[in-house]
Amino acid sequence: MDETEFWELIDAGREAAEGDPEEQADVLVDRLLRLDPDLVLDFARHFEARYNRAYRWDLWGAAWVLLDGCSDDAFDFFRCWLIGQGREVFEGALHDPDALAELLADFDEEFDGDAEDLGYAADEAYEQLTGTVAPDLGIAPAPAEPAGTPVDFEDERALAERYPRLWDRFRE
């Protein structure tokens, strides 16, 4: 599976689920079940690589503004959700986290920003297809700390300055 096929599966699942993150995970499992187990592992590698790429302080700060706070676990689930938004939103957010203010048409902090189940979709599909737990993916593990410069989440003025578009749209 190449990168384009990965993003096509993500997009098709989001569209079929009409943006509902839990439903998107269910749709994705159903679509992955139609594939060979090796392709499911390829999908898992693509997902995990992007999940690890998004382990960055600047994205965590953006998630903090969007969600009005963001614990370690919430940031894990946010990264899954961010991947689920598709290539344009994901890559745009990595390039400029504050651009999420324009990249997201709608955002409801009660509904959006959390797609924990999406992170398990490939594992669930692989187990259903093979009856076994997915093997190690053979990719480097996530770093112990997020990449980049730490963000002081308690300093609202600094957050407003660092993420002015997100702050204006989602916090004021």
C-alpha positions, 0 to 999 in steps of 0.5 A: 500500500502506498501513501496515496492508497492510505489517504484514500482509505482515510478519506473514504472512511471519513466521508462515509461516516459523515465526519463522526470519528467513532463511525469513521473507525468502524467504517475503516475496519470494515474496509480494511477487512476487505484487504490482505493482512499484509496490506492491513499491516502496511496501512498500520505502518502508514498510520503509526508513522504519521502518528509519530510525526505529529508528536510535536509540542507545537501541535500539542499547543494547537490541540490545547487551544482547540480543546480548551486543555489537552492531557497526554491521552487527549493529545494521543487521541487528537493525533489520531483524529488529525490523521482522520481529517485527511492529508490536506488537514494533517500536512497543513497542521504539521506545516503550521499548527495555527492554520487549523483555524482555516483548515477546519470547516467546523469543530465541536470540542465535544465531538471532534478532536478525539478519535481513539478508536481510529488508532486501533482500526488496523489492529482490530482488522488484522486480528479479525482477518488472522486470529492473531495480534498484529506483529511489530510493525518494524518502524521506529518508536515514538520519541520519549518527548514531543519534538520541538520547543515545549509550550507553556499551556498555562500561559494563555497570553503566550498561547494567544500570541503563538496561535493567534488564528486558533485563539481568535476563532475558538477561544474568544 
